Amino acid sequence: MNFITPLYSAALPEIFLLCMVSLILLVDVCLEERYSMVTYILVQFTVMATFVLVLSQYQEYPSPLITFSGHYVVDKMAILTKLFVLVASFFAFIYARQYIMARHILRGEYYTLGLFAVIGMMIMASAGSFLTIYLGLELLSLPLYAMVALQKESAVATEAAMKYFVMGALASGLLLFGISMIYGVTGSIDVSTVGALLQKGVPQDKALILGLIFILAGLLFKLGAVPFHMWVPDVYDGAPTSVTLFIASAPKIASFCILMRILVQAMPMMSATWSTVLVAVAILSMFSGNLLAIAQTNIKRMLAYSSIAHMGYALLGVIAGPNSALGYSAAMFYIATYVLVAAGAFAIIALLSKQGVELDQLEDYRGLNARNPWLAFMMLLLMFSMAGIPPTVGFFAKLGLLEALVHAHYVWLAALALLFAIIGAYYYLRIVMLMYFEEPHDVSMDRDIKVAPGIMTAVTLNGVAALALGLLPSSLIDVCRISLG
């Protein structure tokens, strides 16, 4: 008799990750300060081993598996989401190590909280019911609140954590209220059951529509889209850059996955309703994000507002999805590539910041090419990708969304998105201009920036990937298309 039954083997990656987090907690408490490297090694081993376990499920479960009384599902979308989350978390932990050591931020606590957040994201990816979605979302959110406040001597970080917690609690309440209304109408919290009942013709009364709106409000908060974006600039700016990097990357992918679960799997019959809402949200996000980013002098706040705009672009694929086979896969491709470049951009900000000095003003990037040409070139590739300039991957990501919109007969929305993309290119190219065509504003600033070889290798992989996936995007596009087919 096998110790691991098929029921539990489906959740083996999450079980392994939880056991390792518990072990790492005990090891970190017992270790002396000089052996703190052991905690980091264990964390990265855990992430890599979990990645291998999830990857093995891609062939093991060629068709969707629903288990744990319908609360847990293993399908291609869940597996792909988990792989993206684990890769993003692996690089986030690499980038964070030097930053948190310089600022004496609690290292063991940072890594274990991060791993608990990863467990929450993996549960979100495999959620088969509204209950599992909520549990995964809370398991993600609670560690993030604590991570933002890890720099205890910083009043700004503490304030950001409080704002994030209060607004996150409000969003959780909205989500729960929406779930309760869906349950009241359908009598079920199972995603597939709700979808089947709506397909059979459950009347779309006001309670159902209201429940959908409340659920969307909770999910759009996690994505940071307008009008639930108020927390994004303050948290991105106030949190330690290593935490900002983590928040700006993996959670976006997990939030997109549960958006797909609810809208596409549970409520496809209400696509006319939620598409109309998402059109308004996408337009407002692209408009507000791009225009407010132009006015920023702080690069973290600029990237925060740009992330709002990028979430608006990603929603375009969801809008096109009901009428175009390209829509959902284009949205997943866009989210994945955005996370790739956003992680690299915040990593460079963290690398340039010294102990006690945060180089997060745009003026701090004057003459970066003279101080570290390779780091400036990597930042150039990442900014080009965010702006959607060929041949970087950001160009093909935006092109895929526009193509999906045209196929879905949203030509006017595609034209509007293109206009906002042109406006958004301005503030990305402004950073490139400062790095290459301006002199440092502070002559006392170090002329040479030294970065640990391992971290520089990771940044290089980020930047080169933004270029390589732009030159050869077909493989990742095909994976997204198959997984969301």
Salt bridges, closest charged atoms under 4 A:
GLU14 OE2 - LYS82 NZ 2.74
GLU32 OE1 - ARG34 NE 3.03
GLU33 OE2 - ARG107 NH2 1.92
ASP75 OD2 - ARG261 NH1 2.86
GLU159 OE2 - LYS163 NZ 3.20
ASP234 OD2 - LYS163 NZ 3.27
ASP234 OD1 - ARG301 NH1 3.38
ASP237 OD2 - ARG301 NH1 3.56
GLU358 OE2 - ARG103 NE 2.95
GLU363 OE1 - ARG366 NE 2.28
GLU438 OE1 - ARG366 NH1 2.75
ASP446 OD2 - LYS354 NZ 2.75
ASP478 OD1 - ARG481 NH2 3.49
